[in-house]
Amino acid sequence: MVEHPKGSWRDRFHSILKSPEEAVRGVHSTQRIFIETNCAEPLSLIGALMDQRSRLEKVEVVQGFYRDRLCPYAQPGMDDHFRITTFHVGPAVKYALGAGFCDYIPVHLSEIPRLCQPNGPLPIDVAMIQLSSPDADGYCSFSIATSFTKPIVENARVILAEINDRMPYVFGDTKIHISRLTAAVEVSRPLIELPSAQINDDAKTIAEQVAKLIPNGATLQIGIGSVPDAVLSLLRNHHDLGIHSGQIGDTAAEMIEAGVISNRFKPFDTGVSVSSMALGTNDGIYRFIHRNPAVAICPVSYTHDPCRIGKIDNFITLLSAVEIDLTGQVNAEMVRGRQISGVGGSQNFIQGASRSSGGKSILALTSTAGKGKFSRIVAALGSGTAVTTPRSDIHYVITEFGTADLRGRTLGQRARSLVEIAHPKFRDQLRDTIKEVKTAY
């Protein structure tokens, strides 16, 4: 581990250094604890917590999205020890959801910190997080997972932190001082990675249509995944693009290094790419953002503020969804009545794009799911299906079969436009629906 010279904050640091087993003794039955997720999980603290679960009953674990990894406290046999409250459902908590010891809170990403304030409905007793090594003044960085983690942790009574010397020290609003920590555990290991997704032919076709809507000088909220990566790869001949986003990944880092993303025309954070978190690889985005003044990671109160976003001209947000109905209602979180995702930050960015001069919100999705068995463009959302985005907020919808512009369109015009970009084998069925509901369309 790193040697720490003597000094006031360094003395404090040494006094709180503990083993993972010692640190998690600060967790007690019936407490509410926040555990950082995504690619910044405090793995040694989680492991120690699992080892001590026999002494714990009814600990409420508050968490965000668990990135397709095994969530140890959501597995069989854990229901006597833990109950999970999550802001984003994924495969890792599938068992706990079915077994009844995990529940989901539908909430915009920007609103999560308010829930966890001391006077909110979810005040936090203990926070378990991962931080960078401290700088010369004793400040650690929340690094790749500032998002809602920083404001939640700032209000927690007890803070247990893994200090990982492989965690990048990131600029922006990411700092927390050693003096705020209750216990610290030093580790040295590569961060959890989320490699770029493979880009198939449908993603390329969709990306080509998205790229046509992006002018030079635009600022993007584009996230990660096959379609976003495909879009970015098609923008290599653009110039002076900007980033103000919820997520930033390896492909964006490449575009910044290549000079395609300059952030030149942003009215604030000029010259700086801004995001609430970074997801990618150790040799990609994590390496790139370490002490790099060209990137700032900030809490969701900053990145997801629609009023702030609306001041950026030509702000473009790219979104995905499970399905969209013929009126334009979007479901981005449920499949056949089962919760599979969350509200996330999409609505924050859609509202910001609507306020932006030249702004655009783009919903990109393949026309079918289930290997072609199901149409993603449907006559109506099923009973009980969540409406993640209301029909009044949708601008462009793109599938591999074309683009539908829903702005200022009547219900009938919307329905006909969406049918034209549905998969051909479902179009007649959708047209029949329009004929049956003449009063609406």
DODO-784160 format. One record per residue (C-alpha): residue number from 1; x, y, z. Coordinates in Angstrom, 3 decimals. Each point is the difference from the previous one (the first is absolute). Layout:
    nr          x          y          z
   NUM          X          Y          Z
...
***
This chain:
    nr          x          y          z
     1      0.000      0.000      0.000
     2      0.952      3.663     -0.324
     3      2.156      1.504      2.786
     4     -1.615      3.060      1.643
     5      2.330      2.617      1.524
     6     -0.900      1.511      3.357
     7     -2.404      2.936      0.056
     8     -3.349      0.994      1.473
     9     -2.302     -1.657     -2.519
    10      2.458     -2.842     -0.455
    11     -0.114     -0.692      3.716
    12     -3.782     -0.114     -0.240
    13      0.280     -2.350     -2.974
    14      2.236     -2.422      1.877
    15     -2.314      0.066      2.988
    16     -3.001     -1.170     -2.039
    17      1.785     -2.647     -2.091
    18     -1.571     -3.372      0.670
    19     -0.392     -3.422     -1.506
    20     -3.237     -0.591     -1.926
    21     -1.226     -2.225      2.840
    22      0.615      2.728      2.582
    23     -1.592      2.688     -2.165
    24     -3.320     -1.770     -0.568
    25     -0.478     -0.549      3.715
    26     -1.414      3.508     -0.245
    27     -3.079     -1.517     -1.700
    28     -2.783     -1.164      2.338
    29     -3.362     -1.720     -0.324
    30     -2.988      2.066     -1.211
    31      2.238      2.782     -1.325
    32     -0.398      1.497     -3.449
    33      3.259     -0.168     -1.946
    34      0.939      1.342     -3.415
    35      2.337     -2.173     -2.086
    36      1.606      1.508     -3.080
    37     -0.632     -2.015     -3.156
    38      0.740      0.252     -3.749
    39      3.746     -0.454     -0.572
    40      1.043      1.507      3.342
    41     -1.183     -2.694      2.397
    42      2.038     -0.189      3.235
    43      0.624     -3.704     -0.485
    44      2.053     -0.683      3.126
    45     -2.586      1.727      2.212
    46     -2.835     -1.911     -1.669
    47      1.900     -3.259      0.474
    48      0.550      0.710      3.690
    49     -3.660      0.924      0.416
    50     -1.026     -3.348     -1.481
    51      2.366     -1.814      2.338
    52     -1.654      1.698      2.985
    53     -3.592     -0.384     -1.154
    54     -0.819     -2.516      2.751
    55      0.026      2.830      2.566
    56     -2.199      2.276     -2.127
    57     -3.786      0.105     -0.344
    58     -2.199      2.204     -2.174
    59      2.764      2.265     -1.295
    60     -1.481      2.149     -2.765
    61      2.405      0.365     -2.916
    62     -0.625      3.032     -2.218
    63      1.666     -0.293     -3.397
    64      0.046      1.102     -3.619
    65      0.598     -2.169     -3.051
    66      2.015     -3.184      0.453
    67      1.825     -0.484     -3.298
    68     -0.837     -3.553     -1.061
    69      2.095     -1.501      2.795
    70     -0.985     -2.304      2.833
    71     -1.472      2.099      2.808
    72      0.993     -2.030      3.063
    73     -2.576      1.431      2.399
    74     -2.827     -0.722     -2.489
    75      0.494     -3.771     -0.151
    76     -1.868     -2.941      1.598
    77      0.309     -0.127      3.768
    78      0.548      3.757      0.384
    79     -3.593      1.018      0.734
    80      0.381     -0.365      3.795
    81      2.988      2.346     -0.039
    82     -0.659      2.581     -2.717
    83     -2.815      1.731     -1.808
    84      0.835      2.034     -3.076
    85     -1.345      3.324     -1.163
    86      1.180      0.760     -3.525
    87     -0.331      2.919     -2.400
    88      0.747     -2.180     -3.032
    89     -0.890     -3.633     -0.561
    90      2.339     -2.392     -1.787
    91      0.780     -3.716     -0.277
    92      2.083      0.046      3.177
    93     -3.057      0.546      2.227
    94     -2.419     -2.186     -1.966
    95     -0.119     -2.716      2.659
    96     -0.522      2.465      2.855
    97     -2.836      1.688     -1.889
    98     -1.774     -3.306     -0.513
    99      0.627     -1.088      3.576
   100     -1.430      3.230      1.365
   101      3.007      1.508      1.764
   102      0.801      2.596     -2.686
   103     -2.203      2.873     -1.065
   104      0.349      2.775     -2.545
   105     -0.473      3.767      0.342
   106     -0.979      1.736     -3.260
   107      1.866      3.321      0.112
   108      1.820      2.360     -2.329
   109      3.755     -0.252      0.491
   110      0.219      3.687      0.907
   111     -2.414     -0.515      2.918
   112      1.811     -2.891      1.717
   113      2.253      2.150      2.238
   114     -3.058      1.731      1.495
   115     -1.474     -3.326      1.049
   116      3.102     -0.771      2.059
   117      0.337      3.306      1.838
   118     -0.358     -0.145      3.802
   119     -3.540      1.411     -0.266
   120     -0.908     -2.141     -3.006
   121     -1.782     -3.360     -0.143
   122      3.274     -1.977     -0.288
   123      2.601      1.462      2.392
   124      3.205     -2.041     -0.102
   125      1.648     -1.421      3.112
   126      3.089     -1.493     -1.663
   127      1.551      0.542     -3.441
   128      2.403     -2.511     -1.554
   129      1.978      1.487     -2.901
   130      3.216     -0.105     -1.995
   131      2.232      3.071     -0.355
   132      3.292      1.000     -1.574
   133      3.165      0.498      2.034
   134      0.102      3.402      1.740
   135      1.728      2.982     -1.586
   136      2.587      2.162      1.779
   137     -2.742      1.767      1.963
   138     -1.769     -3.159      1.131
   139     -2.842      0.007     -2.519
   140     -1.074     -3.238     -1.681
   141     -2.018     -0.120     -3.224
   142     -3.311     -1.786     -0.474
   143      1.455     -0.483     -3.462
   144     -2.007     -2.038     -2.504
   145     -3.186     -0.180      2.105
   146     -0.651      3.513      1.305
   147     -3.580      0.031     -1.382
   148     -2.428     -0.220      2.936
   149      2.625     -1.694      2.205
   150      1.750      3.180      1.106
   151     -3.099      1.860      1.230
   152     -1.313     -3.140      1.703
   153      3.291     -0.682      1.781
   154      0.357      3.602      1.138
   155     -3.159     -0.499      2.087
   156      0.824     -3.453      1.393
   157      0.787     -0.346      3.719
   158      2.721     -2.637     -0.488
   159      2.246     -0.209     -3.073
   160      2.020     -3.163     -0.706
   161      2.334      0.453     -2.953
   162      2.293     -2.175     -2.031
   163      2.966      2.116     -1.055
   164      1.168     -1.462     -3.296
   165      3.248      1.326     -1.467
   166     -1.199     -1.255     -3.416
   167     -3.068      2.251      0.140
   168      0.512      3.074     -2.225
   169      0.096      3.392      1.683
   170     -2.555      1.955     -1.997
   171     -0.647      3.726     -0.234
   172     -3.428      1.563      0.407
   173     -2.161     -0.096      3.118
   174      1.398     -3.303      1.287
   175      1.885      0.741      3.228
   176     -0.442     -1.272      3.538
   177      2.527      0.596      2.776
   178      1.586     -2.764      2.036
   179     -1.374      1.646      3.148
   180     -3.562     -0.920     -1.105
   181      0.732     -3.735     -0.060
   182     -0.822     -2.274      2.908
   183      2.197     -2.870     -1.164
   184      2.277     -0.587     -2.974
   185      1.247     -3.199     -1.589
   186      2.953      0.194     -2.388
   187     -0.163     -2.189     -3.117
   188      1.808     -0.130     -3.310
   189     -1.846     -1.637     -2.874
   190     -1.262      0.816     -3.496
   191     -3.496      1.405     -0.192
   192     -2.973     -2.042     -1.171
   193     -0.240      0.398     -3.766
   194     -2.879      0.464     -2.401
   195      1.474     -0.604     -3.474
   196     -1.551      1.565     -3.084
   197     -2.944     -1.927     -1.428
   198      0.240     -1.783     -3.334
   199     -1.542      1.999     -2.835
   200     -2.297     -2.038     -2.266
   201     -1.511      0.969     -3.350
   202     -3.229      1.368      1.511
   203      1.973      2.222      2.370
   204      2.044      1.326     -2.920
   205     -3.122      0.752     -2.042
   206     -1.668      1.787      2.902
   207      3.197      1.915      0.751
   208      0.221      1.257     -3.585
   209     -3.412      1.625      0.356
   210      0.821      1.454      3.420
   211      3.248      1.494     -1.279
   212     -1.896      1.934     -2.686
   213     -1.816      1.925      2.746
   214      3.200      1.125      1.731
   215      1.566      3.233     -1.296
   216      3.539      1.195      0.597
   217      0.262      1.788      3.328
   218     -2.793     -1.994      1.646
   219      0.248     -1.116      3.637
   220     -0.864     -3.642      0.586
   221     -1.536     -2.124      2.714
   222      0.662     -3.335     -1.589
   223      0.814     -2.587      2.670
   224      1.541     -3.392     -0.747
   225     -1.087     -3.106     -1.908
   226      0.019     -1.284     -3.575
   227     -2.069      2.803     -1.570
   228      1.743      2.873      1.864
   229      3.414     -1.460     -0.858
   230     -1.048     -0.427     -3.626
   231     -1.232      3.606     -0.104
   232      3.247      1.347      1.421
   233      2.026     -2.017     -2.510
   234     -1.956      1.705     -2.808
   235      0.754      3.470      1.349
   236      3.759     -0.151     -0.481
   237     -0.189      2.543     -2.819
   238     -2.078      2.413      2.088
   239      1.669      2.803      1.894
   240     -0.469      1.913      3.251
   241     -2.459     -2.419      1.573
   242     -0.660      0.192      3.737
   243     -0.887     -2.415      2.781
   244     -2.446      0.653      2.858
   245     -1.163     -3.451      0.959
   246     -1.061     -2.502      2.614
   247      2.634     -2.498     -1.089
   248      3.263      0.129     -1.869
   249      1.940     -2.998     -1.330
   250      2.997     -1.192     -1.988
   251     -1.265      1.156     -3.393
   252     -0.581      3.538      1.254
   253      3.552      0.058      1.385
   254      1.313     -0.913     -3.439
   255     -2.026      2.811     -1.572
   256      1.304      2.550      2.502
   257      3.587     -1.111     -0.627
   258     -0.593      0.254     -3.759
   259     -1.200      3.606      0.385
   260     -3.490     -0.685     -1.349
   261     -1.458      0.865      3.409
   262      1.311      3.432      0.981
   263     -2.920      1.458      1.986
   264      0.844      3.287     -1.660
   265     -3.539      1.333     -0.302
   266     -1.384     -0.819      3.438
   267     -1.025      3.173      1.869
   268      1.449     -1.449      3.217
   269      2.546     -2.779      0.616
   270      1.545      1.206     -3.247
   271      2.723     -2.389     -1.110
   272     -1.071     -2.628      2.547
   273     -2.004     -3.219     -0.462
   274     -2.415     -0.419      2.903
   275     -1.627     -3.200      1.253
   276     -1.395     -1.409      3.239
   277      1.857     -3.306     -0.312
   278      2.487     -1.913     -2.108
   279     -0.501     -3.602     -1.123
   280      2.572     -1.824     -2.083
   281      3.411     -1.609      0.319
   282      3.172      0.578      1.987
   283      2.049      0.657     -3.125
   284     -2.766      2.140     -1.521
   285     -2.140      2.597      1.753
   286      1.397     -0.669      3.498
   287      3.552      0.693     -1.119
   288     -1.097      2.976     -2.077
   289     -1.856      1.906      2.721
   290      2.717     -0.294      2.679
   291      1.000      3.596      0.826
   292     -1.176      1.065     -3.451
   293     -1.337      3.601     -0.002
   294     -1.890     -0.731     -3.248
   295     -2.531     -2.085      1.970
   296     -2.123      0.884      3.034
   297     -2.175     -2.454      1.932
   298     -2.814      1.672      1.937
   299     -3.050     -0.989      2.067
   300     -3.366     -0.518     -1.680
   301     -1.262      3.268      1.481
   302      2.328      1.671     -2.509
   303      0.055     -2.355     -2.984
   304     -3.736     -0.756     -0.031
   305     -1.395      3.479      0.645
   306     -2.393      0.754     -2.913
   307      0.291      3.753      0.541
   308      3.777     -0.148     -0.306
   309     -0.169     -2.332     -3.005
   310     -2.495      2.301     -1.711
   311      2.622      2.764     -0.103
   312      2.175     -2.122     -2.313
   313     -0.844      0.597     -3.669
   314     -0.383     -3.070     -2.207
   315     -0.165     -2.401      2.920
   316     -0.752     -3.506     -1.248
   317     -0.935     -2.944      2.207
   318     -0.055     -3.587     -1.265
   319     -2.267     -2.417      1.855
   320     -1.086     -3.618     -0.210
   321     -3.235     -1.779      0.914
   322     -1.743     -3.341      0.295
   323     -2.981      1.096     -2.115
   324     -2.025      2.963     -1.211
   325     -3.705      0.076     -0.766
   326     -1.687      1.668     -2.961
   327     -0.732      3.178      1.968
   328      3.655      0.426      0.980
   329     -0.088     -1.303      3.579
   330      3.313     -1.618      0.924
   331      0.632     -2.948      2.285
   332      3.702     -0.269      0.816
   333     -0.165     -2.144      3.127
   334     -2.402     -2.966     -0.219
   335     -0.372     -3.190     -2.049
   336     -3.378     -1.750      0.106
   337     -0.807      1.469      3.413
   338      3.428     -0.725      1.501
   339      2.294      2.828      1.137
   340      3.374     -0.324     -1.748
   341      1.474      3.480      0.218
   342     -0.826      3.398      1.489
   343     -1.095      3.534     -0.733
   344      3.607      1.195     -0.011
   345      0.882      3.440     -1.309
   346     -1.718     -0.081     -3.377
   347     -2.790      2.410      0.888
   348      2.467      2.527      1.405
   349      1.868      0.081     -3.305
   350     -3.163      0.022     -2.128
   351     -1.258      3.059      1.862
   352      3.374      1.673     -0.391
   353      0.078     -0.711     -3.739
   354     -3.498      1.468     -0.345
   355      1.224      3.255      1.547
   356      3.179      0.143     -2.074
   357      0.098      2.160     -3.138
   358      0.448     -2.581     -2.747
   359     -0.298     -2.815      2.551
   360     -1.176     -3.483     -0.950
   361     -0.957     -3.129      1.901
   362      0.465     -3.203     -1.970
   363     -1.459     -3.362      0.950
   364      1.912     -2.804     -1.726
   365     -1.158     -3.625      0.140
   366     -0.024     -3.077     -2.171
   367     -3.388     -0.742     -1.538
   368     -0.323     -3.444      1.626
   369      0.954     -1.926      3.119
   370      0.195     -3.685      0.885
   371      1.825     -0.915     -3.216
   372     -2.694      1.618     -2.101
   373     -3.009     -1.411      1.877
   374     -1.194      3.288      1.465
   375     -0.446      3.464     -1.453
   376      1.441      2.845      2.064
   377     -2.509      2.329     -1.631
   378     -3.327     -1.058      1.477
   379     -3.616      1.065     -0.351
   380     -0.229      0.791      3.708
   381      2.075     -0.622      3.093
   382     -1.230     -2.972      2.001
   383     -2.120      0.347      3.115
   384      2.216      0.882      2.958
   385      2.974      0.918     -2.204
   386      1.899      3.071      1.165
   387      0.060      3.114     -2.180
   388      3.611      1.108      0.407
   389     -0.369      2.919     -2.412
   390     -3.373      1.568     -0.828
   391     -1.046      0.444     -3.618
   392      0.195      3.788      0.325
   393      3.796     -0.112      0.420
   394      1.111     -2.165     -2.908
   395      1.784      1.537     -2.998
   396      1.749     -2.443     -2.347
   397     -0.460     -3.778     -0.021
   398      2.462     -2.078     -2.031
   399      0.090     -3.701     -0.878
   400      2.001     -1.831     -2.638
   401     -2.912      0.742     -2.360
   402      0.006      3.773      0.239
   403     -0.649      3.156      2.008
   404     -3.322      1.325      1.302
   405     -0.185      3.647      1.047
   406     -2.851      0.314      2.492
   407      0.381      3.687      0.822
   408     -3.231      1.896     -0.581
   409     -1.691     -3.077     -1.427
   410     -3.604     -1.031      0.658
   411     -0.770     -3.439      1.388
   412     -0.877     -1.227     -3.478
   413      3.185      1.374     -1.542
   414      2.094     -1.485      2.804
   415     -1.580     -3.421     -0.383
   416      0.522     -0.087     -3.758
   417      3.620      1.172      0.327
   418      0.793     -2.648      2.600
   419     -1.595     -2.768     -2.053
   420      2.326      0.881     -2.883
   421      3.112     -0.639      2.130
   422     -1.341     -3.200      1.601
   423      1.218     -3.361     -1.254
   424     -1.839     -0.806     -3.277
   425     -1.530     -3.194      1.381
   426     -1.865      1.970      2.687
   427     -1.118      2.979     -2.076
   428     -3.321     -1.368     -1.256
   429     -1.010     -0.959      3.516
   430      0.844      3.482      1.251
   431     -1.876      1.635     -2.883
   432     -3.070     -2.061      0.883
   433      0.219      1.410      3.513
   434     -0.093      3.538     -1.385
   435     -3.148     -0.809     -1.996
   436     -1.681     -1.471      3.076
   437      0.672      3.074      2.142
   438     -1.038      2.750     -2.402
   439     -1.170      2.278      2.788
   440      3.513      0.121      1.443
   441      2.064     -0.038     -3.155
***
